[in-house]
Every structure is written in C-alpha cells, then in structure tokens.
Amino acid sequence: MRIRASKNTPVVNLDELVAVLRSKDETLWNKNKWIFENEFKFLDGKANKSNKVAFASFPRAGNTFLRKCCELLTGIITGADNTLHVNIHLQLQGCRGEDIVDDTVWVVKTHSPWIMPEAPLFKCNKVISVVRNPLDVVLSWLNLLALCNHH
C-alpha cells in the first residue's frame, strides 16, 4: 500500500521550502520551522518541472542512506521508482515514499537504467549519481541476497 498524505496532513510547497533553505532570514526560518518538526512531510503536489532530482546508483551503493540524509536535511519524504513488491521492507523501516515518483516528492531514488518490471516511470532534470567501490557493492549485494534485508 502506498503511503499518501491525507486531506488533514500538513504538506509543503517546494518553492517555499527552497526559499527557506536558501535564506539567512531568521524570521522566515521561525515561520517555517514546522516543516522540520515531527515527521517528514510530502510536497503539496504542485507541478515540479524544473527541480525534480533523481538519486541514481547501482543497488547497494548507498542510495537509501543518501535518501535518509536528504529527508533529515529537508524534512521532505523522498520517493523511489522501486515497486512495493520488491521494497515493502524499506517502507516498513520508514522510507514512506516507496513506489512514489509524482510531484508529492522532490527527490526520487532510482537504480535506472536497471529498470524493474512494473516500476513507475518519472522524468527528472537533475541527477545525483551515487558511486561506490565495485568490490564493496558486490559484497554488500551478496549480503543482501543471503540475509534478505538491508542491514
């Protein structure tokens, strides 16, 4: 089941968030500090044609770790193009944006061009490529396959 914001859930406008993150104005920060309190929030869904970011990597290169860092810094849930039948365990561990690539998320995790069947497609105009030593990735991948978890 995809997690979505309900009608009563506070959501954040991306333009306002970017203004807060770029500003040195303490008044603006105090007015918007609710964004960073309690749970991470979804964006309001307003069309985002110039600021969609993809975190792209081979599996086990640190993409989920980078997602969590981004959520902690921005207060906004990150999405992923992995389907829930593959990554429901990540959702259970707190990654609430699994299988969500629409404009309610700003950053989307992807292992593209390795596309999984039924993975939701999305467009972005900024990409952060996560690269890790291939030997470490292979060992981590084998560990994931052997233990069937992300730890």
C-alpha positions in Angstrom: 0.0 0.0 0.0 1.4 3.4 -1.0 1.5 5.9 1.8 -0.1 9.2 0.9 -0.9 12.5 2.7 -4.5 12.7 3.8 -6.6 15.9 3.5 -5.6 16.9 7.0 -1.9 16.1 6.7 0.4 19.2 6.5 2.2 19.3 3.2 4.9 21.6 2.0 5.2 23.8 -1.1 8.5 23.2 -2.8 9.1 26.9 -3.8 8.6 27.9 -0.1 10.9 25.2 1.1 13.7 26.2 -1.3 13.3 29.8 -0.2 13.7 28.7 3.4 16.7 26.6 2.7 18.4 29.4 0.7 17.5 32.2 3.1 19.6 33.6 6.0 16.5 35.3 7.4 15.8 34.1 10.9 12.1 35.3 10.7 11.5 33.2 7.6 13.1 30.2 9.4 10.9 30.6 12.5 7.8 31.0 10.4 8.5 27.7 8.6 10.3 25.6 11.2 7.2 23.4 11.4 8.4 21.8 8.2 11.3 20.2 10.0 9.5 19.2 13.2 8.0 15.7 13.9 7.5 13.5 10.8 8.9 14.1 7.3 6.3 15.7 5.0 5.1 15.2 1.4 5.1 18.1 -1.0 1.8 19.7 -2.0 1.8 18.1 -5.4 2.2 21.4 -7.4 3.8 20.7 -10.8 7.6 20.5 -10.4 9.0 20.8 -13.9 12.4 22.3 -13.1 13.5 20.9 -9.8 12.9 17.1 -9.9 16.0 15.3 -8.6 17.0 11.6 -9.1 19.4 9.7 -6.9 20.8 7.2 -9.3 23.0 4.3 -8.4 23.7 0.6 -8.7 21.9 -1.3 -5.9 23.8 -1.3 -2.6 25.9 1.8 -3.5 24.5 3.9 -0.7 21.4 5.3 -2.3 19.0 4.6 0.6 21.5 6.1 3.0 21.6 9.3 0.9 17.8 9.4 0.8 17.6 9.3 4.6 20.2 12.1 4.8 18.2 14.2 2.3 15.0 13.6 4.3 16.7 14.7 7.6 18.1 17.9 5.9 14.9 19.0 4.1 12.1 17.5 6.1 10.6 16.1 2.9 9.9 12.5 2.1 11.9 11.1 -0.8 10.4 8.8 -3.4 11.6 5.7 -5.2 10.8 4.0 -8.5 11.1 0.6 -7.0 7.8 -1.3 -6.7 6.4 -2.2 -3.4 6.5 -5.9 -4.1 10.3 -5.6 -4.0 10.8 -2.9 -1.4 8.0 -3.1 1.1 10.6 -3.8 3.8 12.1 -0.3 3.2 8.6 1.2 3.7 8.3 -0.7 6.9 11.7 0.7 8.0 10.5 4.3 7.5 11.0 5.1 3.8 7.5 6.2 3.2 8.0 7.2 -0.4 8.4 3.8 -1.9 6.8 3.4 -5.3 6.0 7.2 -5.4 7.5 9.3 -8.2 4.9 12.1 -8.7 5.1 15.7 -7.6 4.5 14.9 -3.9 8.2 14.0 -3.7 11.2 16.2 -4.7 13.9 13.6 -4.8 13.4 10.1 -6.3 15.7 7.1 -5.7 16.4 5.0 -8.8 18.6 2.2 -10.0 18.0 3.2 -13.6 18.9 2.1 -16.2 18.3 -1.1 -14.4 14.5 -1.0 -14.7 12.4 -3.4 -12.7 9.2 -4.7 -14.3 6.2 -2.5 -13.4 8.5 0.2 -11.9 6.8 3.6 -12.2 8.4 5.9 -14.8 9.3 9.5 -14.0 11.1 12.4 -15.5 13.8 14.5 -13.8 16.1 17.3 -14.8 18.7 16.9 -12.1 20.7 13.7 -11.3 22.9 12.9 -8.4 24.9 9.8 -9.2 26.0 7.7 -6.3 29.2 5.7 -6.9 30.8 3.2 -4.6 33.8 0.9 -4.9 32.5 -2.0 -7.0 34.1 -4.6 -4.8 32.2 -3.2 -1.8 29.0 -3.1 -3.8 29.3 -6.8 -4.8 30.0 -7.9 -1.2 27.0 -5.8 0.0 24.8 -7.2 -2.8 25.7 -10.8 -1.8 25.0 -10.0 1.8 21.6 -8.6 0.9 20.7 -11.7 -1.2 21.9 -14.0 1.6 20.2 -12.3 4.5 17.2 -10.8 2.6 17.4 -7.4 4.5 19.0 -4.0 4.1 21.3 -4.2 7.1 
